[in-house]
Amino acid sequence: MSGTVSVRVGKDSLNEISWLSREEKRKKSEVLREVLEKGLGQKRLEIALERYRNGEATAAKAAKIAGIPLSRFFDVLFEKKMEFNYTVEDFREDLKGLG
């Protein structure tokens, strides 16, 4: 399903969009869709990391929230130098979620 959304953007953002469009020789709408997708993915990752950090989600649940494979989530934890807490209970809970 697709839909149309109207949004006002500031002059600086509009200039950025125009520059990207010219630079990549693509329509502004294509550039905006790509930027939006990337931004949404980044926001999901931020939420997942926060929930993981606060103990509200296991690594597997956080990876699911972020929409990435668990192995990639582990890589992100390492890249961000975040503490890795994964207990036997977390493992059991994640296994239940697989069924």
C-alpha positions, -999 to +999 in steps of 0.1 A: +000+000+000+013+034-008-001+069+000+007+105-003+019+127+026+024+164+024+050+180+047+066+214+049+104+214+050+127+243+059+147+261+032+179+243+042+163+209+039+148+219+006+182+230-007+197+197+004+170+177-014+175+198-045+213+193-043+209+155-039+185+154-068+209+172-091+239+153-078+224+119-084+204+130-114+172+117-099+137+131-092+133+148-058+105+124-050+129+094-055+155+111-033+130+118-006+117+082-006+152+069-002+161+094+026+128+087+044+134+049+042+169+053+056+157+077+083+130+054+094+154+025+096+178+046+117+149+057+140+139+020+145+175+012+154+176+040+179+144+028+196+157-008+196+190+002+211+173+023+238+150-006+247+179-030+248+199-006+269+170-002+294+165-039+296+131-037+280+141-060+251+164-089+246+189-087+218+166-107+195+136-086+203+156-054+197+169-068+164+133-074+154+123-039+164+152-025+143+142-048+114+177-062+111+192-097+116+204-106+151+240-109+139+238-073+125+224-061+158+254-077+176+277-058+152+259-025+160+264-032+198+300-038+192+304-007+169+287+015+196+307-001+223+276-010+242+276-036+269+264-070+258+240-085+283+225-118+272+215-142+299+204-178+296+169-166+304+171-141+275+181-170+253+152-191+265+128-162+259+141-157+224+138-194+216+101-192+226+097-163+202+110-185+173+082-211+177 
